Amino acid sequence: MGNSEYVKHVGDHNFSTLVLNSGKPSLVDFWAPWCGPCRAIGPILEDVAARYDGKVNVVKVNVDDNPATASQYGVRSIPTLLVIHGGKVQETQIGLVSKQQLSSMIERHVT
């Protein structure tokens, strides 16, 4: 998976700066490279991130490389998608979702 201009990879070291302290809602995808559904959701995330560019941060957290953040949010299965705004989890979705479901999830939190 290449780098995207819209989806950022964050980890234990910069999660609070880029997600918790952001003025915008963040869609956080907890994933791992070995997870098939996680890879399947990648292109959907890219599309949604491009569509909501400037309104929502879309970030990915590799649970293998960043166990502290995954543990902090009680991530037990992946993919787990969280909408975080104002430092708090506003919504959680576990498992593969469609582009429509993901867009609806974001729409509920974008002002």
QUINOR-V829501 format. One record per residue. N is the residue number from 0. RES is the residue in one small letter. SS is DSSP state (@ for helix, = for strand, . for the rest). PHI is phi in radians with two decimals (999 if undefined). PSI is psi in radians with two decimals (none if undefined). Layout:
N,RES,SS,PHI,PSI  N,RES,SS,PHI,PSI
This chain:
0,m,.,999,2.20  1,g,.,-1.46,3.04  2,n,.,-1.30,2.55  3,s,.,-2.02,2.59  4,e,.,-1.37,-0.27  5,y,.,-1.82,-0.59  6,v,=,-1.79,2.17  7,k,=,-1.83,2.52  8,h,=,-1.63,2.16  9,v,.,-2.13,2.85  10,g,.,-2.52,-2.96  11,d,.,-0.96,-0.63  12,h,.,-1.32,-0.46  13,n,.,-2.22,0.19  14,f,@,-1.08,-0.83  15,s,@,-1.13,-0.66  16,t,@,-1.16,-0.85  17,l,@,-1.50,-0.37  18,v,@,-2.00,-1.04  19,l,@,-1.17,-0.60  20,n,.,-1.69,0.14  21,s,.,-1.35,2.51  22,g,.,-1.34,-0.26  23,k,.,-1.79,2.74  24,p,=,-1.10,2.61  25,s,=,-2.13,2.36  26,l,=,-1.73,2.03  27,v,=,-1.91,2.18  28,d,=,-1.86,1.92  29,f,=,-1.51,2.16  30,w,=,-2.59,3.08  31,a,.,-2.62,2.61  32,p,.,-1.07,-0.47  33,w,.,-1.49,-0.03  34,c,.,-1.64,1.96  35,g,@,-1.00,-0.90  36,p,@,-1.06,-0.55  37,c,@,-1.12,-0.74  38,r,@,-1.18,-0.63  39,a,@,-1.13,-0.56  40,i,@,-1.41,-0.26  41,g,@,-0.89,-0.96  42,p,@,-1.11,-0.55  43,i,@,-1.15,-0.76  44,l,@,-1.05,-0.75  45,e,@,-1.02,-0.83  46,d,@,-1.07,-0.82  47,v,@,-1.17,-0.69  48,a,@,-1.10,-0.71  49,a,@,-1.15,-0.71  50,r,@,-1.14,-0.66  51,y,.,-1.82,0.36  52,d,.,-0.94,2.29  53,g,.,1.61,-0.30  54,k,.,-1.87,-0.55  55,v,=,-2.41,2.43  56,n,=,-1.50,2.29  57,v,=,-2.00,2.08  58,v,=,-2.29,2.68  59,k,=,-2.07,2.41  60,v,=,-2.12,2.01  61,n,=,-1.32,1.98  62,v,.,-1.18,-0.46  63,d,.,-1.22,-0.66  64,d,.,-1.54,-0.31  65,n,.,-2.33,1.11  66,p,@,-1.15,-0.49  67,a,@,-1.14,-0.78  68,t,@,-1.18,-0.76  69,a,@,-1.04,-0.75  70,s,@,-1.16,-0.70  71,q,@,-1.01,-0.61  72,y,.,-1.75,0.19  73,g,.,1.10,0.57  74,v,.,-1.27,2.04  75,r,.,-1.90,-0.54  76,s,.,-2.37,2.69  77,i,.,-2.23,2.67  78,p,.,-1.28,2.50  79,t,=,-2.07,2.22  80,l,=,-1.96,2.27  81,l,=,-2.12,2.50  82,v,=,-1.80,2.10  83,i,=,-2.06,2.25  84,h,=,-2.55,2.40  85,g,.,1.12,0.48  86,g,.,1.40,0.02  87,k,=,-2.16,2.61  88,v,=,-1.28,2.14  89,q,=,-1.70,-0.50  90,e,=,-2.77,2.59  91,t,=,-2.28,2.41  92,q,=,-2.38,2.18  93,i,=,-1.92,2.32  94,g,.,1.75,3.08  95,l,.,-1.20,2.32  96,v,.,-2.17,2.76  97,s,.,-1.42,2.91  98,k,@,-1.07,-0.66  99,q,@,-1.10,-0.78  100,q,@,-1.09,-0.74  101,l,@,-1.16,-0.73  102,s,@,-1.09,-0.75  103,s,@,-1.08,-0.71  104,m,@,-1.06,-0.79  105,i,@,-1.20,-0.74  106,e,@,-0.97,-0.59  107,r,.,-1.17,-0.27  108,h,.,-2.10,-0.06  109,v,.,-1.61,2.30  110,t,.,-1.64,none
